[in-house]
Amino acid sequence: MSYIDRIVVEPKIMHGKPVIRGTRIPVYVVLNLMGGGLTVDEVLSEYPDLTKEDVLACLEYAARLAQEEIGVLECEEIR
């Protein structure tokens, strides 16, 4: 399963931010929770409509973005 099957970007949903298909839950919310130390099970407890595969798709999506040049530029701007 690929993140492409679970992550969607539509201008009319959450202002075009990437969300988990069939929800209005932005990918960044899941990533922020995990970055803050929550486990997959804790994220699923907070958002019972999600599946483990949804959470893993968010991580895969973030990993792909980190490979892009824009990801490098944004990191340099934060310093």
Sequence and secondary structure as in RCSB ss.txt:
>XXXX:A:sequence
MSYIDRIVVEPKIMHGKPVIRGTRIPVYVVLNLMGGGLTVDEVLSEYPDLTKEDVLACLEYAARLAQEEIGVLEC
EEIR
>XXXX:A:secstr
  GGGTEE  TTSGGG  EETTS  BHHHHHHHHHTT  HHHHHHH TT  HHHHHHHHHHHHHHHHSHHHHHHH
HHH 
